[in-house]
Amino acid sequence: MISISKEWSSLKRVVSEMDRQTIFVLVSVPVFVLIHHQIGSRTFFRQEFAEWVQPGNMALASWGWWFSTQGVLGFLIPVLCLVFIFKRKPGEIGLGLGDWKLALGLSALYIPLVVIGTFVLSADPAFQANYPHLHSAASSWKVFAIYESLFIFYWFGWEYLWRGYMLFGTERTFGAYAILIQAIPFALLHAGKPFAEGMLSVVGGIALGALVWRCRSFWIAIPIHAAQMLILDFFCSLRVRTGATGLGLSDLIEMLGGM
């Protein structure tokens, strides 16, 4: 016969031996993600705030809502949790400069690869259909600039949730294995994306995690990841504007002529 009191005592003993910060982080991450997908969704915004926004601005405003709530739930709240609940110093949770010289050097090597890679990916119709997410940004540089500016805050929340909060929030339990652990939900949230992007998210999640771990600063992840999306959005917009579909120099010149 099962002894409830014995099982309860055993459970309390196991929990008492676990790191409370790690438990808090691993439980709160899916909570933040679920909240974002509910009240942070564009559908929620259109349902709740439609009367406050002009119809012509609804698409851009709804994307701004999605980006802003990610910034709050992925960056502001996690930072406050680690600093005020667990008394962690900014430098301990990835908010310091870390090895900024190494970070800048690696970025200088990586960005040219991003330019080449996104140029190739932008030739795929599946990418042109998905990027920019706000389709009107592909035909208006003014809308493109506003959209991408709002996107920056999103990257603070998206990157810190994985490469800051989850990585540094669980490192004293998992050590370097935290690099792999944070890459799992990151990759899974790319389900439904173009196949190539989904596969790259596995490699990219691990690589970015390792880079932030090595540099001891999450800040480097923002320009690296944001640059990927901004440049991809830019190339896809140019292809939509010009109809250029190839990968040759003449196609690039034709695309740039669409600016």
CORURHU-V162007 format. One record per pair of residues at least 4 apart in sequence whose ideal C-beta (glycine too) atoms are under 8 Angstrom apart, sorted by the first residue. I is the first residue (numbers start at 1). J is the second residue. Records with the same first field share a line. If there is no record, write none. Layout:
I: J / J
This chain:
2: 7
3: 7
4: 8
5: 9
6: 10
7: 11
8: 12
9: 13
10: 14
11: 15
12: 16
13: 17
14: 18
15: 23
18: 22 / 23 / 173
19: 23 / 172 / 173
20: 24 / 86
21: 25 / 82 / 86 / 169 / 170 / 172
22: 26 / 169 / 170 / 172 / 173 / 174
23: 27
24: 28 / 81 / 85 / 86 / 169
25: 29 / 165 / 166 / 169 / 170
26: 166 / 170
27: 31
28: 32 / 78 / 81
29: 33 / 161 / 165 / 166 / 185
30: 34 / 185
31: 35
32: 36 / 73 / 74 / 77 / 78 / 161
33: 37 / 73 / 161 / 185 / 189
34: 38
35: 39 / 40 / 73
36: 40 / 41 / 69 / 70 / 73 / 74
37: 41
38: 44
39: 44 / 69
40: 44 / 65 / 66 / 69 / 70 / 73
41: 45 / 66
42: 46 / 62 / 63 / 65 / 66
43: 47
44: 48 / 65
45: 49 / 61 / 62 / 65 / 66
46: 50 / 58 / 62
49: 53 / 61 / 65
50: 58
53: 57 / 58 / 61
54: 58
57: 61
58: 62
59: 63 / 134 / 136
60: 64 / 134 / 136 / 143 / 146 / 147
61: 65
62: 66
63: 67 / 133 / 134 / 147 / 150
64: 68 / 150
65: 69
66: 70 / 154
67: 71 / 150 / 151 / 153 / 154
68: 72 / 150 / 153 / 154
69: 73 / 157
70: 74 / 153 / 154 / 157 / 158
71: 75 / 76 / 153 / 154 / 156 / 157
72: 76 / 77 / 157
73: 77 / 78 / 157 / 161
74: 78 / 156 / 157 / 158 / 159 / 160 / 161 / 165
75: 79 / 156 / 157 / 160 / 161 / 164
76: 80 / 157
77: 81
78: 82 / 160 / 161 / 164 / 165 / 169
79: 83 / 93 / 95 / 160 / 164 / 165
80: 84
81: 85 / 86 / 165
82: 86 / 88 / 93 / 165 / 168 / 169
83: 87 / 88 / 89 / 90 / 93
88: 92 / 93 / 168
89: 93
90: 95 / 96
91: 95 / 96 / 216
92: 168
93: 164 / 165 / 168 / 169
94: 98 / 160 / 163 / 164 / 167 / 168 / 212 / 216 / 217 / 218 / 219
95: 164 / 217 / 218 / 219
96: 216 / 217
97: 217 / 219
98: 103 / 215 / 216 / 217 / 219 / 220
99: 103 / 214 / 215 / 216 / 217
100: 104 / 215 / 217 / 220
101: 105
102: 106 / 214 / 215
103: 107 / 211 / 215 / 217 / 219 / 220
104: 108
105: 109
106: 110 / 211 / 220
107: 111 / 220 / 223 / 224
109: 113
110: 114 / 224
111: 115 / 224 / 227
112: 116
113: 117
114: 118 / 224 / 227 / 228 / 231
115: 119 / 231
116: 120
117: 121
118: 122 / 228 / 231 / 232 / 235
119: 123 / 235 / 247 / 252
120: 247
121: 127 / 196 / 197 / 232 / 235
122: 127 / 128 / 131 / 232 / 235 / 236 / 238 / 239
123: 127 / 239 / 245 / 246 / 247
124: 128 / 194 / 196
125: 129
126: 130 / 194
127: 131 / 194 / 197 / 232 / 236
128: 236 / 239 / 240
130: 193 / 194
131: 229 / 232 / 233 / 236
132: 137 / 138 / 144 / 147 / 148 / 233 / 236 / 237
134: 143 / 147
135: 139
136: 140 / 143
137: 143 / 144 / 147 / 148 / 233 / 237
138: 144 / 236 / 237 / 240 / 241
139: 143 / 237 / 240 / 241
140: 144
141: 145 / 259
142: 146
143: 147
144: 148 / 233 / 234 / 237
145: 149
146: 150
147: 151
148: 152 / 230 / 233
150: 154
151: 155 / 226 / 229 / 230
152: 156 / 222 / 226
153: 157
154: 158
155: 159 / 222 / 225 / 226 / 229
156: 160 / 222
157: 161
158: 162 / 225
159: 163 / 164 / 208 / 218 / 221 / 222 / 225
160: 164 / 165 / 218
161: 165 / 166
162: 166 / 167 / 182 / 183 / 185 / 186 / 205 / 208 / 209
163: 167 / 182 / 208 / 209 / 212 / 218 / 221
164: 168 / 169 / 212 / 218
165: 169
166: 170 / 178 / 181 / 182 / 185
167: 171 / 178 / 179 / 182 / 209 / 212 / 213 / 218
168: 178 / 218
170: 174 / 178 / 181 / 182
171: 175 / 176 / 178 / 213
173: 178
174: 178 / 181
176: 213
177: 181
178: 182 / 209 / 213
179: 183 / 206 / 209 / 210 / 213
180: 184 / 206 / 209
182: 186 / 205 / 209
183: 187 / 202 / 205 / 206 / 209
184: 188 / 205
185: 189
186: 190 / 201 / 205
187: 198 / 201 / 202 / 205
190: 197 / 198 / 201
191: 198
193: 197 / 198 / 201
194: 198
195: 199
196: 200
197: 201
198: 202
199: 203
200: 204
201: 205
202: 206
203: 207
204: 208 / 225
205: 209
206: 210
207: 211
208: 212 / 221 / 224 / 225
209: 213
210: 214
211: 215 / 220 / 221 / 224
212: 216 / 217 / 218 / 220 / 221
215: 220
218: 222
220: 224
221: 225
222: 226
223: 227
224: 228
225: 229
226: 230
227: 231
228: 232
229: 233
230: 234
231: 235
232: 236
233: 237
234: 238
235: 239 / 255
236: 240
237: 241
238: 242 / 244 / 255 / 256 / 258 / 259
239: 243 / 244 / 245 / 255
241: 255 / 258
242: 254 / 255 / 257 / 258
244: 251 / 252 / 254 / 255 / 258
245: 251
246: 250 / 251
247: 251
248: 252
249: 253
250: 254
251: 255
252: 256
253: 257
254: 258
